[in-house]
Amino acid sequence: MEEIINHFLTSWAPSTLPTSTSISSIDPTNIPGLSATAESLRQEVATQTNSISLYFLSRHARAAAASYTILSDQQVLASATSVIDAAVNTGGATPTLDVDLAQITQELFNSTLLLKRLEWQANLYAIHISVPFNLLFAILFFILLVLYFYLGFVRGRMRYFTTCLLCGCGLEIAGYVPRTIGHYHWSNTNIFLCQIISLTIAPAFIMAGVYYLLTQLIIIHGGERFSILRPSYISWIFICCDVVSLFIQAAGGATAAVKLRLFENTQSGTYIMVGGIAFQVLSMTLYLALLLNFMYRVYFKSVGVKFNIITFCHLLFNTKKGRQFKIDYNYESRYDPAFEEIRLRPLFNYLPLAIIMASIFIYIRCVYRVIELSEGWRGYLITHEAFILTLDALMVFLSCLLFIPFHPVIVFGKNVHISIRQSFGKHQQSMDLSPPVEDLKREYSYSNDDDPSSDTLNEKYTFRRIQSPDRGEDSPELSNGCAQKYYNPYLSPARFANYKSGS
């Protein structure tokens, strides 16, 4: 056994000495169990051929050897102490013991440091996990979970979006609670796998809700004419991409778990997980391109304005200048009038900004995860918790936090339900991005008031959008007191300015 141990692990001596440490002690009643462990290791080492498995077995054997050393030295010291105590009690001379106390003390000290080092090497996280920060994020995501449940199931009817965010927050909790526990049980594989798998797949559920929200936004503005894809396709396509990504990541996690339990190389499972997250990054890149194209169509193409980054920022952040720009170019006339009431709600014009920011937060997190896992389980990023807390936990938390004030129940209204099916069958009409013709409709009526001298022509002005004849729609008729049968766009009240009855 010693030959195999030295083949896979170099001879060990402490490279640095702590300023203080407590010498380990082992209860002598553990000797039978330690003997059984040593025998089991001897038999397994004799038949095992996998180098990774032999590496872990040799570590266990070295730990057993260090424990035997401590037990042996404890027995020597106990025997020497009993002899000295007996001599003192009988009043005899202190016997001379053939014991090198300095050597025994050094062996105990080195064995203690060796056990501590082996214990640290068994740390699956390779770091001292921060209990306060991980517990803090678990509590924060729980608060978000409660708020989403209230908004989606108590206050309003946005069940699909709320369910997606509830799943995302729930998985984040299922990640940071075990991670907090992992501080005290850092070699427990079940706790380690629970936190890594939960935190890896959680953003996919959050993005499923964001995809759905973008679909709603497109429909509210006017449907397919503001998007490359039909709104009904967007959620399905990108959710399917996320499902594929989840399956790949789950397969990678399962492979890594099996390899870890068999003390085999987990690299294949890690690469599969990296591939799943990389696929998610690719689908999110396409989604961001679609999102930006939608913003371009809504803010610029629909009104025939050339793209300008400064104007885009004013419109996106809904600044005073941006709001005036929308009034000057009459943006509202370009959108679906059926949802005008929703678009006039206070927070609606900030929703595109919230969607973009949440998407960017999740995108940053996914890119970080790809780089982190590609470095392996002992890479620089994964062994420095500050990166995990800022580029993963914080990014996901901010994306979820955004949709508390911008929850569809608050932005659209608690009784509003927009069916994605509303986007079907509008392809031909929605492809025309030309602004609708706007005309001033005037209604005229006579009033006499039983006094011939008071005959006047009363005018009533109302704005109304109409479609030009080349769009294949009828021009509207005027409703007026003269019972005019045909719409005359050249009728002007100026011609009747000096009109008097009977003249």
C-alpha positions, 0 to 999 in steps of 0.5 A: 500500500505504501508503494502505491501511495507514494506513486500517486502522492509525493512524500508529504511534509508541511511547507508552512507552519501555522502560528498555532494549531490543536494537536489532533486526538483520536478515540482509541475505540475507533481502532477496529473501524480504522483497521477495517477501513485499511483492509478495505483500501488494501483490497480495492487498491489491489484491483483498481486500475483507474488512475483517478480512482487510485489517486483518491484511494491513496489519499484515503490510505494516507489519511488512515496512515496519519490516523494510525500514527496519531493513535500509536503516539497517543498509546506511547504517551499514555503508557509513559504517563501511567508509568510516571504517575505510578512512580509518583504515587508510590514515592519512588524515583522517576524512571528513565523512559526510552521515549523520544518525546520531541520525535513523538510531538513532531509526528503528532504535529505533522499528522495533524497538518496532513489530516487538515490538508487532506480534509481541505482537498476533499472540499468540493468547492475549493473555497471557504464559502461565505455563509452571510452572502449566500444566506443573504441571496437565499433570503432575497430570492425568497422575498421575490418568490413571495412577491411574485406569487402575490402579484401573479396569483392574488392581485392579477392573472399573469399566470404564465409569466409568474410561474416562470419567475417563481420557478427561477426564484425557487431554483435560486433558493434551492441553490443558495440554501445548499451552498450555505449548508455546504460551508459546514459539509464541503465534501458532501456530493449531494449538497454540491450537485444540488447547488450547482445544478439548481443555479445553472438551470435557474436563468432559463426559466427567468428568460422564458418569462422575459420571452413571453413579455416581449411577445406581449409588448410586440402585440400591444404595439401592433403585432408582426409588422414590428417584428421579424417573427410572428409574436406567437413564434418568439416564445416557442422558438426561444423556449424550445432553445432553452429546453434543449439547453436545459437537457444538455446541462442536465445530461452534463450534470448527471454525467459529472455526478456519476463520475464524481461518485465513481472517483473518475474524471468529471471533465466529460460531464463538465464539457457537456454542461459548458456546451449547454450553457454555450447553446443558451448564450447563442440563443440569447444572442439571437434573442437580443438581436430580435429585441433590438430589431423590434426597438428599431422598428418601433422607434424609427422605421415606423415613423421613417426616422433615421436611427440615432443612438442619442434619440434611441436613448431618449426614447428608451429611457422615456426622457422628457425629450423622448416623450416630446419626440413621440408627440412630434412624430405622432407615434401613437397613430402608428400603433394598434388602437385596441391597446391604446389604453395600455400604452398610456399607462404610466410605466408602460414606456419604461417596460422596453428598458426593463426587458433590455436590462434584464436580458443583459443581466442574464446574458452576462451571467451566462457568459460568465458561467461558460468561462467559469466551467471551461476552466474546470472545477478548480479554475480561478473564477470558480475558486474566487467566490466574489465572481460567483456572487457578483456575476451570477447571484447579483445579475440574476437577482437584479433581473428578477427584481426589475419585474417586481415594479414592472410586473405585467399586472402593474404595467398592463393592468391586473385584469388584462390578458393578451392572447398570443393568438391575437397575432395570427392572421394579420401578416399581410396587413401588419407588414405595411409600416407606412403611417396611417393617414390622419384627417380632421373630421368636422361636424356641422349643424344648424341652430336656430334657437327660435330666433332668425337673427341667431342662425349660426353654423356650429362646428365640431372638430374631432381627430380621426385616423382613416385609411387611404383608398390604396389600402383597400379600406373605405373612407369614413363618412362624416356624421353631421346635421346636414346629413351629408351622404358622401365624404368630401375631404375638400369641405372647408368651414371657411367657405361658410364663415359668413353664411346667414340663413336666408341669404 
